Every structure is written in structure tokens, then in C-alpha cells.
């Protein structure tokens, strides 16, 4: 074994030496007809020959194969698509036609890893045509749009399994937000909301709980979402942060009656600025801050009245919006600073949304709900790889949760 390893290393060193001393160039090694491709092709052909020997039960030219009822019957040509480009190989055939190679299956045109490249490019927002051009330019591989679609469609089964996976029993915080994408339905392209639920588990780690599409939110939609979460194992949510309230409180309370619904402060401020001219934006933001930064509810009400006195004539819609939603803003003031920071710091969902918008901006529209969910799922799968640490201020928030919701926090 040691002798074979030494011979193998000597062969590799010989190849590398030829590149270093200029006898061979890097192109000779890695190029279209280079040594790497030749070695890959030869390796595959040798393994295929070994598989054929195992299939027939005798070595090539061995007399033991006479009158066995089956024998070698030449070779067929096949071109494999790999990360290094296209590699032509010769595949042995048997006379009875029942040889089933394992390293390169019948009908297989792509080595393992090639599909992963396609899916990786798709997950980063490249269109089918852009992927086609990229593979041609970088790897010298020509693939059809239909092949790319088949490769990415294979993800759908993974999406369904992910969407139905079991969840934790308790999530202290869940953020519910929406992205709007263009989806074709019955031949007409229209805006459709894709709702996402981002949970913070007891360890303070982010976890996307699910994705749902809907033309317009309503009581029935939110009830279905809440019921699905319950069916997947969720028993309690402490705080649900949402960017809108249309029928949501009633729906979630029917499934999780103890959950406190909190209107997202960031979204409320952002929506307020829709009514404001550019020159007044900075001052309006500054005047809104004392409302949601107030230490107590009483102080917040005083500051809201002060804001209203100053801006009521110019921007009456802002204070009207805050007063209309006041019932679901004020729970914020009942929490100590540790929990307020976690609720208000929407970096968890905002940074996620930014990354998703980058992905979908290249798409004019999606042919179906499934296509939109597939791309967003792949993008979220990439984003979640960075979720390696608890969110900021989590230890302090969890200690407060343990005090405020003593009987609802599971004991390890």
C-alpha cells in the first residue's frame, strides 16, 4: 500500500514539475484537452471496465468467459458535463444489453456536483438564460434551458419537506412580514404577497418557519397560517411582531390565545414617512422618536399629543395612523429595555428582506406560486448559513421572558 502511494505521489510530482519547469503550461494541465480532463476520463473508463468485469464475472479476454451467454460488445461514446467542462468517455457495452453501470448511470450526462452548481447560480437570482451563458463562458458546457429547469424543479420536493417539517414547541418572538412579487396567474401578471414567518427560538437563533403566498391577507389566511404552525408542533408564541394588522390579531388569538400582537415600530415609522415631503423627513423622524422611545406609556401619550399639535395641519394622516393602531403599539411600553431592544431591532427580518429583494429584482415575473417559493427558499437556505449566533441582547431578553412568562418558559 505504501509503495503504491509513493508511486502515485511520484506521478503527481512529475506532472507538477513539468508545469513548473515550463515543459507543460497550466493550460496543458487544466485546459480543454488538459491532463486533468484526460485523467478524469481515464479514471471513469477504468472504473466502468471494472464494473463490466464484475457484471460478467470474468476479465477481458479471459477464456472463462466462453459460452457464458454474455460477453463484451464494444463501447459507446458519451459526453459528461462536469465542473471542469465537457468530458468525452467510452462506455463498455455487453451483448445482452443488461449492463447497468453505477459510477455513470445509463442516461446520466452530468457528474455529481454539476447540478449543485446550477442550483447555486439559480439561488443567487440568475435567470435560466444567465445560467446557460455563465456555464458556457466559465466551464465551456452547453446546457439547454429545459435542463436547467429540470435541475431546479428537483428542489420542489425538498421545499415541500421543509415546509412541513416539525417545529419547536415555543418561540418567544415571531416576525411576520411580506414581500411582493409579480406572479403569472391565468395568463395575467399581478402582484402577490409572499409572507414569511421568522422565529426566534429559545436559544436566540433565527429560524424561518415558513413561506406562504396570498393575493390579499385576511382572517381566513392568517387562521390557516396559525393552524399550520400549530399542526407542526408549535404550542406557544410570546410576541408576534407584524407590519400590518388586517384580521391578524383575531386569527392568531383563536389558535394562540396568550400571544401578544405587537405592531412593528420600524414599519409604522416607515409608513408615516410616505406622507412627508423630502425636506421635512428628517424633522418628522426626529419628532416621532420620543413617542416610541418613551420610558412609559404615559410619556408616550404626551409625546404623541405634542407631535400631533406640531404636525396636525401639515400631515394629519400620521397622527391618525398612530392613534388608530395605538392598541397594538402600546404593548411595547410594558416590556423592559432588554425585550424592547429585541422587538425593535428588526435587523433580523430587515436584513433578510434586503437579501431576498436582491435575488428577485432580476425577475420580471414568476410563472407560478411554486416558482416564486422555490427561488425564495433557495435564497433563504443560503442566507440561513450565516445565522450562526444568537441575536443581539438575547440573554437579557430571555431572563426577562423567564420572569414575565414564568409558567410558559420551558425548564431545561
KEBAKOL-315150 format. One record per residue: residue in one letter; x, y, z of N, C-alpha, C in turn. Coordinates in steps of 0.2 Angstrom, whole numbers, padded with zeros to 4 digits, always signed. Layout:
AXYZXYZXYZ...
! end
This chain:
X+0004-0006+0000+0000+0000+0000+0004+0006+0000X+0010+0006+0004+0014+0012+0005+0018+0013-0002X+0020+0007-0005+0023+0008-0011+0019+0011-0017X+0013+0009-0017+0008+0012-0022+0007+0019-0021X+0006+0021-0014+0005+0028-0013+0011+0032-0015X+0017+0029-0014+0023+0033-0016+0024+0034-0024X+0022+0028-0027+0022+0029-0035+0017+0034-0037X+0011+0034-0034+0006+0039-0035+0008+0046-0034X+0011+0047-0029+0014+0054-0027+0020+0056-0032X+0024+0051-0034+0029+0052-0039+0026+0054-0046X+0021+0051-0048+0017+0053-0054+0015+0060-0054X+0012+0062-0048+0009+0068-0047+0014+0074-0047X+0020+0072-0044+0025+0077-0044+0028+0078-0051X+0029+0072-0055+0031+0073-0061+0027+0078-0066X+0021+0077-0065+0016+0081-0069+0017+0089-0067X+0017+0090-0060+0018+0097-0057+0025+0099-0059X+0030+0095-0059+0037+0098-0061+0037+0100-0068X+0033+0097-0073+0033+0099-0080+0030+0105-0081X+0025+0107-0076+0022+0114-0077+0027+0119-0074X+0030+0117-0068+0035+0122-0065+0041+0124-0070X+0044+0118-0073+0050+0120-0077+0048+0122-0084X+0041+0123-0086+0039+0126-0092+0038+0120-0098X+0040+0114-0096+0039+0109-0101+0031+0108-0103X+0027+0109-0098+0020+0110-0099+0017+0116-0096X+0012+0119-0099+0009+0125-0096+0003+0123-0092X+0000+0128-0088-0006+0127-0084-0012+0125-0089X-0011+0128-0095-0016+0126-0100-0016+0119-0102X-0010+0116-0102-0009+0109-0104-0012+0105-0098X-0012+0107-0092-0014+0103-0086-0022+0104-0086X-0024+0110-0086-0031+0112-0084-0035+0114-0090X-0033+0114-0096-0036+0117-0102-0041+0112-0105X-0044+0114-0111-0049+0110-0114-0047+0102-0115X-0041+0101-0117-0038+0094-0118-0033+0093-0113X-0033+0096-0107-0028+0095-0102-0027+0089-0099X-0022+0088-0095-0021+0082-0091-0026+0080-0086X-0029+0085-0083-0034+0084-0078-0040+0081-0081X-0043+0083-0087-0048+0080-0090-0047+0073-0093X-0041+0072-0095-0039+0066-0098-0039+0061-0092X-0036+0063-0086-0036+0058-0080-0043+0057-0078X-0047+0062-0078-0054+0061-0076-0057+0056-0080X-0057+0057-0087-0060+0052-0092-0057+0045-0091X-0050+0045-0090-0047+0038-0090-0049+0034-0083X-0050+0038-0078-0052+0035-0071-0059+0033-0072X-0064+0036-0075-0070+0034-0076-0071+0028-0080X-0067+0028-0086-0067+0022-0090-0064+0016-0087X-0059+0017-0083-0056+0011-0079-0061+0008-0074X-0065+0013-0071-0070+0010-0066-0076+0007-0070X-0078+0010-0076-0083+0006-0080-0081-0001-0082X-0074-0001-0084-0072-0008-0086-0072-0013-0080X-0070-0010-0074-0070-0014-0068-0078-0017-0067X-0082-0012-0068-0089-0014-0066-0092-0019-0072X-0089-0018-0078-0091-0023-0083-0089-0030-0081X-0082-0030-0079-0079-0037-0077-0083-0040-0071X-0085-0036-0066-0089-0038-0061-0096-0041-0063X-0099-0037-0068-0105-0039-0071-0105-0046-0074X-0100-0047-0079-0099-0053-0082-0096-0058-0078X-0092-0057-0074-0089-0062-0069-0083-0065-0072X-0080-0061-0077-0073-0063-0079-0069-0057-0082X-0063-0058-0082-0059-0052-0085-0059-0052-0093X-0057-0047-0095-0057-0046-0103-0052-0051-0106X-0054-0054-0111-0050-0059-0115-0049-0066-0111X-0052-0066-0105-0052-0072-0101-0056-0078-0104X-0053-0084-0105-0056-0090-0108-0062-0092-0104X-0062-0090-0097-0068-0092-0093-0074-0089-0095X-0074-0084-0100-0080-0081-0102-0083-0084-0108X-0080-0089-0111-0083-0093-0116-0089-0097-0115X-0094-0096-0119-0100-0100-0118-0104-0098-0111X-0103-0092-0109-0106-0090-0103-0113-0087-0104X-0114-0085-0111-0121-0082-0113-0121-0075-0113X-0115-0072-0111-0115-0064-0112-0107-0063-0112X-0106-0057-0116-0099-0055-0117-0099-0048-0118X-0093-0045-0119-0092-0038-0120-0094-0037-0128X-0097-0031-0129-0099-0029-0136-0097-0022-0138X-0091-0021-0137-0088-0014-0139-0090-0009-0134X-0090-0003-0137-0091+0003-0132-0095+0008-0136X-0098+0012-0132-0102+0018-0134-0099+0024-0131X-0100+0030-0135-0097+0036-0133-0102+0040-0129X-0100+0044-0124-0104+0048-0120-0100+0054-0118X-0104+0060-0118-0100+0066-0116-0104+0068-0109X-0099+0069-0104-0102+0071-0097-0101+0078-0096X-0106+0081-0093-0105+0088-0091-0102+0088-0084X-0097+0091-0082-0094+0092-0076-0092+0099-0074X-0089+0100-0068-0087+0106-0066-0081+0109-0070X-0078+0104-0073-0072+0106-0077-0073+0107-0084X-0079+0106-0086-0081+0106-0093-0084+0100-0096X-0084+0099-0102-0087+0093-0105-0081+0088-0106X-0083+0081-0104-0078+0076-0104-0080+0070-0108X-0078+0068-0114-0080+0063-0118-0077+0056-0115X-0081+0051-0114-0079+0045-0111-0082+0039-0116X-0078+0033-0115-0081+0027-0119-0084+0023-0114X-0090+0021-0115-0094+0016-0110-0094+0009-0113X-0092+0004-0109-0092-0003-0112-0100-0005-0112X-0101-0009-0117-0107-0012-0118-0107-0020-0117X-0112-0023-0115-0112-0031-0116-0117-0033-0121X-0116-0039-0123-0120-0041-0129-0128-0042-0127X-0129-0044-0121-0136-0044-0119-0140-0038-0117X-0136-0032-0117-0138-0026-0115-0141-0025-0108X-0139-0029-0104-0142-0028-0097-0136-0025-0092X-0131-0022-0094-0126-0019-0090-0128-0013-0087X-0128-0012-0081-0131-0006-0078-0125-0003-0074X-0121+0002-0077-0115+0005-0073-0118+0009-0067X-0113+0009-0062-0115+0013-0056-0112+0020-0056X-0106+0020-0058-0102+0027-0057-0105+0032-0062X-0107+0030-0068-0111+0034-0073-0117+0030-0075X-0123+0032-0072-0129+0028-0074-0131+0029-0081X-0135+0024-0083-0137+0025-0090-0142+0031-0091X-0140+0035-0096-0144+0041-0097-0141+0047-0093X-0136+0046-0089-0133+0051-0085-0128+0055-0089X-0129+0062-0089-0125+0066-0093-0121+0071-0089X-0122+0071-0082-0119+0076-0078-0116+0072-0072X-0110+0074-0070-0107+0071-0064-0110+0075-0058X-0110+0071-0052-0112+0074-0046-0108+0081-0044X-0112+0086-0043-0108+0092-0042-0110+0097-0047X-0112+0095-0053-0114+0099-0058-0121+0102-0057X-0126+0098-0054-0132+0101-0053-0132+0106-0047X-0127+0104-0042-0126+0109-0037-0124+0116-0039X-0120+0116-0044-0118+0122-0047-0124+0126-0050X-0128+0123-0054-0134+0126-0057-0139+0129-0052X-0140+0125-0046-0144+0127-0041-0141+0133-0037X-0135+0133-0036-0131+0138-0033-0132+0145-0037X-0131+0144-0043-0132+0150-0048-0139+0153-0047X-0144+0148-0048-0151+0150-0048-0153+0153-0041X-0150+0150-0036-0152+0153-0029-0149+0160-0028X-0144+0162-0032-0142+0169-0032-0145+0174-0037X-0151+0172-0039-0155+0176-0043-0154+0176-0051X-0149+0172-0053-0148+0172-0060-0154+0168-0064X-0156+0171-0070-0161+0168-0074-0158+0162-0077X-0163+0158-0080-0161+0152-0084-0156+0154-0089X-0158+0159-0093-0153+0161-0098-0146+0163-0096X-0146+0167-0090-0140+0169-0087-0136+0163-0085X-0139+0158-0082-0135+0152-0080-0133+0149-0086X-0136+0148-0091-0134+0145-0098-0128+0148-0100X-0128+0155-0100-0122+0159-0103-0116+0158-0098X-0117+0158-0092-0112+0158-0087-0108+0151-0087X-0112+0145-0088-0109+0139-0089-0105+0138-0095X-0108+0141-0100-0104+0141-0107-0098+0145-0106X-0098+0151-0103-0092+0155-0103-0087+0152-0098X-0089+0150-0092-0084+0148-0087-0082+0141-0088X-0086+0136-0089-0085+0129-0090-0084+0126-0097X-0087+0130-0102-0087+0128-0108-0092+0122-0109X-0097+0123-0105-0103+0117-0105-0109+0120-0108X-0112+0117-0113-0118+0120-0117-0124+0116-0114X-0128+0119-0110-0134+0116-0107-0140+0120-0110X-0146+0116-0110-0152+0119-0113-0156+0122-0107X-0160+0127-0108-0165+0130-0103-0169+0125-0100X-0171+0120-0104-0175+0114-0101-0172+0110-0096X-0165+0109-0097-0161+0105-0092-0161+0109-0086X-0159+0116-0086-0159+0120-0080-0165+0120-0076X-0171+0120-0080-0177+0120-0077-0178+0113-0073X-0176+0108-0076-0177+0101-0073-0173+0101-0067X-0167+0103-0067-0162+0103-0061-0165+0107-0055X-0168+0113-0057-0170+0117-0051-0177+0115-0049X-0181+0112-0054-0188+0109-0051-0187+0103-0047X-0181+0100-0047-0180+0094-0042-0180+0097-0035X-0179+0103-0034-0179+0106-0027-0186+0106-0024X-0191+0106-0028-0198+0106-0025-0199+0101-0020X-0197+0095-0021-0198+0090-0016-0195+0092-0009X-0189+0095-0009-0185+0097-0004-0189+0103+0000X-0192+0108-0004-0196+0113-0002-0202+0111+0002X-0205+0106-0001-0211+0103+0002-0210+0100+0009X-0204+0096+0009-0202+0093+0016-0200+0098+0021X-0197+0104+0018-0195+0109+0023-0201+0113+0026X-0206+0114+0021-0212+0117+0023-0217+0113+0028X-0215+0107+0028-0219+0103+0033-0215+0100+0039X-0209+0102+0040-0205+0099+0045-0208+0101+0052X-0206+0097+0057-0209+0099+0064-0205+0105+0066X-0208+0109+0070-0205+0115+0073-0205+0114+0081X-0201+0119+0084-0201+0119+0091-0208+0120+0094X-0208+0119+0101-0215+0120+0104-0216+0127+0106X-0210+0131+0107-0211+0138+0110-0206+0142+0106X-0209+0148+0103-0204+0153+0100-0206+0160+0104X-0201+0162+0108-0203+0169+0111-0205+0174+0106X-0202+0175+0101-0204+0180+0096-0204+0177+0089X-0209+0180+0085-0210+0178+0078-0211+0185+0075X-0207+0186+0069-0209+0192+0065-0212+0189+0059X-0218+0193+0057-0221+0191+0051-0221+0197+0046X-0219+0195+0040-0218+0201+0035-0219+0198+0029X-0220+0203+0024-0222+0201+0017-0217+0204+0012X-0216+0200+0006-0213+0203+0000-0218+0203-0005X-0218+0208-0010-0222+0207-0015-0218+0206-0022X-0221+0201-0025-0218+0198-0031-0223+0198-0037X-0221+0198-0043-0225+0198-0049-0226+0190-0051X-0232+0188-0051-0233+0181-0052-0239+0180-0057X-0237+0176-0062-0242+0175-0068-0248+0170-0065X-0254+0172-0066-0260+0168-0065-0265+0168-0070X-0267+0163-0073-0272+0163-0078-0270+0168-0084X-0264+0168-0085-0261+0172-0091-0260+0179-0089X-0262+0181-0083-0261+0188-0081-0256+0189-0076X-0251+0194-0076-0246+0195-0071-0249+0200-0066X-0248+0199-0060-0250+0203-0055-0246+0203-0049X-0247+0208-0044-0243+0207-0038-0246+0203-0033X-0242+0199-0030-0244+0194-0025-0239+0194-0019X-0242+0194-0013-0238+0194-0007-0235+0187-0005X-0229+0187-0004-0226+0181-0001-0224+0182+0006X-0228+0179+0011-0227+0180+0018-0222+0176+0021X-0218+0178+0025-0213+0174+0029-0214+0175+0036X-0213+0169+0040-0213+0170+0047-0206+0168+0049X-0202+0173+0053-0196+0172+0055-0196+0171+0063X-0194+0165+0065-0195+0164+0073-0188+0165+0076X-0188+0167+0082-0183+0167+0087-0184+0162+0092X-0180+0157+0092-0181+0151+0097-0178+0153+0104X-0178+0148+0108-0176+0149+0115-0169+0150+0116X-0165+0148+0111-0158+0150+0111-0156+0156+0107X-0161+0160+0105-0160+0166+0102-0158+0166+0095X-0159+0160+0092-0157+0159+0085-0162+0160+0080X-0161+0163+0074-0166+0164+0069-0168+0158+0066X-0174+0157+0064-0176+0151+0061-0182+0153+0056X-0182+0152+0050-0188+0153+0046-0193+0148+0046X-0199+0149+0048-0204+0144+0050-0208+0142+0044X-0209+0147+0039-0212+0145+0033-0213+0151+0028X-0216+0149+0022-0217+0154+0017-0224+0153+0014X-0228+0158+0013-0235+0157+0010-0236+0163+0005X-0240+0161+0000-0242+0166-0005-0249+0168-0004X-0251+0174-0005-0258+0176-0005-0259+0182-0008X-0265+0183-0012-0266+0189-0015-0268+0195-0010X-0272+0193-0005-0273+0198+0000-0274+0195+0006X-0271+0197+0011-0272+0194+0018-0279+0195+0021X-0281+0191+0025-0287+0191+0028-0288+0186+0034X-0293+0186+0037-0294+0182+0043-0293+0174+0042X-0296+0172+0036-0295+0165+0034-0288+0163+0033X-0284+0168+0029-0277+0167+0028-0273+0166+0034X-0274+0171+0039-0270+0171+0045-0272+0165+0049X-0278+0163+0049-0280+0157+0053-0277+0151+0050X-0276+0150+0044-0273+0144+0040-0266+0144+0042X-0262+0150+0042-0255+0150+0044-0254+0148+0051X-0258+0151+0056-0258+0150+0063-0259+0142+0064X-0264+0139+0061-0266+0132+0062-0260+0128+0059X-0257+0130+0054-0252+0126+0051-0246+0126+0056X-0244+0131+0059-0239+0132+0064-0241+0127+0070X-0247+0127+0072-0249+0123+0077-0248+0116+0076X-0251+0114+0070-0250+0107+0067-0243+0104+0067X-0239+0109+0066-0232+0107+0065-0228+0107+0072X-0232+0108+0077-0229+0107+0084-0228+0113+0088X-0230+0119+0086-0229+0125+0090-0235+0125+0095X-0233+0126+0101-0238+0127+0106-0239+0134+0109X-0234+0138+0108-0234+0145+0111-0230+0149+0108X-0232+0156+0107-0228+0161+0104-0229+0167+0109X-0224+0170+0112-0225+0175+0117-0227+0182+0113X-0223+0184+0108-0224+0190+0105-0224+0189+0097X-0229+0192+0094-0229+0191+0086-0229+0198+0084X-0223+0200+0080-0222+0207+0078-0224+0207+0070X-0229+0211+0069-0231+0211+0062-0231+0218+0059X-0231+0219+0052-0231+0225+0049-0238+0228+0047X-0243+0224+0048-0250+0226+0047-0254+0222+0051X-0260+0224+0052-0265+0221+0057-0271+0218+0054X-0272+0218+0048-0278+0216+0044-0280+0209+0046X-0285+0208+0051-0288+0202+0053-0283+0198+0057X-0276+0200+0058-0271+0196+0061-0273+0194+0068X-0274+0199+0072-0275+0198+0080-0280+0193+0081X-0286+0194+0078-0291+0189+0079-0289+0182+0077X-0286+0181+0072-0284+0174+0069-0279+0171+0074X-0274+0175+0076-0269+0171+0080-0271+0170+0087X-0276+0174+0089-0278+0173+0096-0283+0167+0097X-0286+0165+0091-0290+0159+0091-0286+0153+0092X-0280+0153+0089-0275+0147+0090-0270+0148+0095X-0267+0154+0096-0263+0155+0102-0265+0161+0106X-0270+0159+0110-0274+0165+0114-0269+0169+0119X-0263+0167+0121-0259+0170+0125-0254+0175+0121X-0254+0174+0115-0249+0178+0111-0250+0186+0111X-0245+0190+0112-0246+0197+0112-0244+0199+0105X-0249+0203+0102-0248+0205+0095-0245+0212+0096X-0239+0213+0093-0235+0220+0093-0234+0222+0086X-0237+0228+0084-0236+0231+0078-0228+0233+0077X-0225+0232+0072-0218+0233+0071-0217+0241+0070X-0213+0243+0075-0212+0251+0075-0208+0253+0069X-0204+0249+0067-0200+0252+0061-0205+0252+0055X-0209+0248+0054-0214+0248+0048-0219+0254+0049X-0221+0255+0055-0225+0261+0057-0222+0267+0055X-0216+0268+0057-0212+0274+0056-0211+0275+0048X-0209+0270+0045-0208+0270+0038-0215+0272+0034X-0220+0269+0036-0227+0271+0033-0229+0278+0034X-0227+0281+0040-0228+0288+0042-0225+0292+0037X-0219+0290+0035-0215+0295+0030-0217+0295+0023X-0222+0290+0022-0225+0290+0015-0228+0297+0014X-0231+0300+0019-0235+0306+0018-0230+0313+0018X-0224+0312+0020-0220+0318+0021-0215+0320+0015X-0215+0326+0014-0210+0329+0009-0203+0327+0011X-0199+0328+0006-0192+0326+0007-0188+0331+0012X-0190+0337+0012-0187+0342+0016-0189+0341+0023X-0195+0338+0025-0197+0338+0032-0196+0331+0035X-0193+0326+0031-0192+0319+0033-0188+0319+0039X-0182+0322+0039-0178+0322+0045-0181+0324+0051X-0185+0330+0051-0188+0333+0057-0193+0328+0059X-0197+0325+0055-0203+0321+0057-0200+0315+0060X-0195+0312+0057-0192+0306+0061-0190+0308+0068X-0186+0314+0068-0184+0316+0075-0190+0317+0080X-0195+0319+0077-0201+0321+0082-0205+0314+0084X-0204+0309+0079-0208+0303+0081-0204+0299+0086X-0197+0300+0086-0193+0296+0090-0195+0296+0098X-0197+0302+0101-0199+0302+0108-0205+0298+0109X-0209+0297+0104-0215+0293+0106-0213+0286+0107X-0209+0282+0103-0208+0275+0104-0202+0274+0108X-0198+0279+0110-0193+0279+0114-0194+0281+0121X-0201+0282+0122-0203+0284+0129-0202+0279+0134X-0201+0281+0140-0200+0276+0146-0206+0272+0148X-0212+0276+0148-0218+0274+0150-0223+0275+0145X-0229+0272+0146-0235+0273+0141-0237+0280+0142X-0238+0283+0148-0240+0290+0149-0236+0295+0146X-0229+0294+0146-0224+0298+0142-0225+0298+0135X-0227+0292+0132-0228+0291+0125-0234+0294+0123X-0239+0294+0127-0245+0298+0125-0244+0305+0125X-0241+0308+0130-0239+0315+0130-0235+0317+0124X-0230+0313+0122-0226+0314+0116-0230+0314+0109X-0235+0309+0109-0239+0309+0103-0243+0315+0102X-0246+0317+0108-0250+0323+0108-0246+0329+0106X-0240+0330+0108-0235+0335+0106-0234+0335+0098X-0233+0329+0096-0232+0328+0089-0238+0330+0085X-0244+0328+0087-0250+0330+0084-0251+0337+0084X-0249+0341+0089-0250+0348+0089-0246+0351+0084X-0240+0349+0083-0235+0352+0079-0236+0350+0071X-0239+0344+0070-0239+0342+0063-0246+0341+0060X-0251+0342+0064-0258+0340+0063-0261+0344+0056X-0259+0350+0055-0261+0354+0050-0258+0351+0043X-0251+0350+0044-0247+0348+0038-0248+0341+0036X-0248+0336+0041-0248+0329+0040-0253+0326+0045X-0259+0327+0044-0264+0324+0048-0265+0317+0048X-0263+0313+0043-0263+0306+0042-0258+0302+0047X-0253+0306+0049-0248+0302+0053-0251+0301+0060X-0253+0306+0063-0255+0305+0070-0262+0301+0070X-0266+0301+0064-0272+0297+0064-0270+0290+0063X-0265+0288+0060-0262+0281+0059-0260+0279+0066X-0256+0283+0069-0253+0281+0076-0259+0279+0081X-0264+0284+0081-0270+0283+0086-0274+0277+0084X-0275+0276+0077-0279+0270+0075-0276+0264+0077X-0269+0263+0077-0265+0257+0079-0263+0257+0086X-0265+0262+0090-0262+0263+0096-0262+0257+0101X-0268+0253+0100-0269+0247+0104-0264+0242+0104X-0261+0242+0097-0256+0237+0096-0249+0240+0096X-0248+0246+0098-0242+0249+0098-0240+0249+0106X-0245+0250+0110-0243+0251+0117-0241+0245+0121X-0242+0239+0119-0239+0233+0122-0231+0234+0123X-0228+0237+0118-0221+0238+0118-0219+0242+0124X-0223+0246+0127-0221+0250+0133-0221+0246+0140X-0224+0240+0139-0225+0236+0145-0219+0232+0146X-0214+0232+0141-0208+0227+0142-0202+0231+0144X-0198+0228+0148-0192+0231+0150-0187+0232+0144X-0182+0236+0145-0177+0238+0139-0174+0232+0136X-0173+0227+0139-0170+0221+0136-0174+0218+0131X-0181+0217+0132-0186+0215+0127-0187+0220+0122X-0188+0226+0124-0189+0231+0119-0184+0231+0113X-0177+0231+0115-0172+0231+0110-0173+0225+0105X-0175+0219+0108-0176+0213+0103-0181+0214+0099X-0187+0217+0101-0193+0218+0097-0191+0224+0092X-0188+0229+0094-0187+0235+0090-0182+0234+0085X-0177+0230+0087-0171+0229+0082-0173+0224+0077X-0176+0226+0072-0178+0222+0066-0173+0220+0061X-0167+0221+0063-0161+0219+0059-0162+0211+0056X-0165+0207+0061-0166+0200+0059-0170+0199+0053X-0176+0203+0052-0180+0202+0047-0179+0207+0041X-0176+0213+0043-0174+0218+0038-0169+0216+0033X-0163+0213+0037-0158+0211+0033-0159+0205+0028X-0164+0201+0031-0166+0195+0027-0170+0198+0021X-0175+0203+0022-0178+0205+0016-0174+0209+0011X-0169+0212+0013-0164+0215+0008-0161+0210+0004X-0159+0205+0007-0155+0199+0003-0160+0196-0002X-0167+0195+0000-0172+0192-0004-0173+0197-0010X-0174+0203-0009-0176+0208-0014-0170+0208-0019X-0164+0208-0017-0158+0207-0022-0159+0201-0027X-0162+0196-0024-0162+0190-0028-0168+0190-0033X-0174+0193-0031-0180+0193-0035-0180+0199-0040X-0175+0204-0039-0176+0210-0043-0174+0208-0051X-0170+0203-0052-0169+0201-0059-0175+0198-0063X-0180+0196-0059-0186+0193-0062-0191+0197-0064X-0193+0197-0070-0199+0201-0072-0205+0199-0069X-0206+0192-0069-0212+0189-0065-0210+0181-0065X-0214+0178-0061-0214+0171-0060-0219+0167-0063X-0218+0162-0066-0224+0158-0069-0229+0155-0065X-0227+0154-0058-0232+0151-0053-0230+0153-0046X-0234+0151-0042-0233+0152-0035-0227+0148-0033X-0227+0142-0035-0222+0137-0034-0215+0139-0036X-0214+0143-0042-0208+0145-0044-0205+0151-0040X-0210+0155-0037-0208+0160-0033-0205+0157-0026X-0209+0153-0023-0207+0150-0017-0200+0146-0018X-0200+0142-0023-0193+0139-0025-0187+0143-0024X-0188+0149-0028-0182+0153-0028-0181+0156-0021X-0186+0159-0018-0185+0162-0011-0183+0157-0006X-0185+0150-0007-0182+0145-0002-0175+0144-0003X-0172+0144-0009-0165+0143-0010-0161+0149-0008X-0164+0155-0009-0161+0161-0006-0160+0161+0001X-0166+0159+0004-0166+0158+0012-0161+0153+0014X-0161+0148+0011-0156+0142+0013-0149+0145+0013X-0147+0149+0008-0141+0152+0008-0140+0157+0014X-0145+0161+0015-0145+0166+0020-0144+0163+0027X-0147+0158+0028-0148+0155+0035-0141+0152+0037X-0136+0151+0032-0130+0148+0033-0126+0153+0037X-0128+0160+0037-0124+0165+0041-0127+0166+0048X-0133+0162+0049-0136+0163+0056-0133+0158+0061X-0127+0160+0063-0123+0156+0067-0122+0158+0075X-0125+0164+0076-0125+0167+0083-0132+0169+0085X-0133+0169+0091-0140+0172+0094-0140+0179+0092X-0146+0182+0092-0147+0189+0090-0145+0193+0096X-0143+0200+0095-0141+0204+0100-0145+0205+0106X-0142+0205+0112-0146+0207+0118-0150+0201+0120X-0149+0195+0117-0154+0189+0119-0154+0187+0126X-0148+0186+0129-0148+0184+0136-0152+0188+0141X-0151+0194+0140-0155+0199+0144-0162+0198+0143X-0164+0198+0136-0171+0197+0135-0174+0190+0137X-0170+0185+0137-0173+0178+0139-0174+0178+0147X-0169+0181+0150-0170+0182+0158-0177+0186+0159X-0178+0191+0155-0184+0195+0157-0190+0190+0155X-0190+0187+0149-0195+0182+0147-0197+0177+0153X-0191+0175+0156-0192+0170+0161-0196+0172+0167X-0195+0179+0168-0198+0182+0174-0206+0184+0172X-0206+0187+0166-0213+0189+0164-0218+0183+0162X-0215+0178+0159-0219+0172+0157-0217+0166+0160X-0216+0166+0167-0213+0161+0171-0216+0154+0169X-0223+0153+0169-0226+0147+0168-0225+0145+0160X-0223+0149+0156-0223+0147+0149-0216+0146+0146X-0211+0148+0150-0204+0146+0148-0202+0139+0150X-0201+0135+0145-0199+0128+0147-0193+0128+0151X-0193+0123+0156-0187+0122+0160-0183+0117+0157X-0176+0118+0156-0172+0114+0153-0171+0107+0157
! end
